Amino acid sequence: MIIFRIISLLLIAIALMFLGHDAISWLQAGGDFAPTSLSSAVDIFFGEGTGAGWVAGAPEAVQNPGVQNLMDAPSWASLGIVGLLLALLFRRRD
């Protein structure tokens, strides 16, 4: 169970980093808020073209509007929600 707590902390930390990145980009752009999508985050970590290419090259069962909406969502929200859910599910219970 400790591994899931570590994964949840990592996801929350990465989500906070993307939130900071979006905040700095927002301040530099002069008020135009354009959050980093999850597909752009996948591109940052795994190489250019893998985020959008993953959805396009996925099997038919995965190519649905829900997955596309998830990949278009802000990266800090997606990763943060998953991290918080894992933290709540695998918290230490006494």
Secondary structure, DSSP 8 states (H G I E B T S, - for coil): -HHHHHHHHHHHHHHHHHHHHHHHHHHHHTS-----BHHHHHHHHH-TTHHHHHHHTS-TTT-SHHHHHHHHSBHHHHHHHHHHHHHHHT----
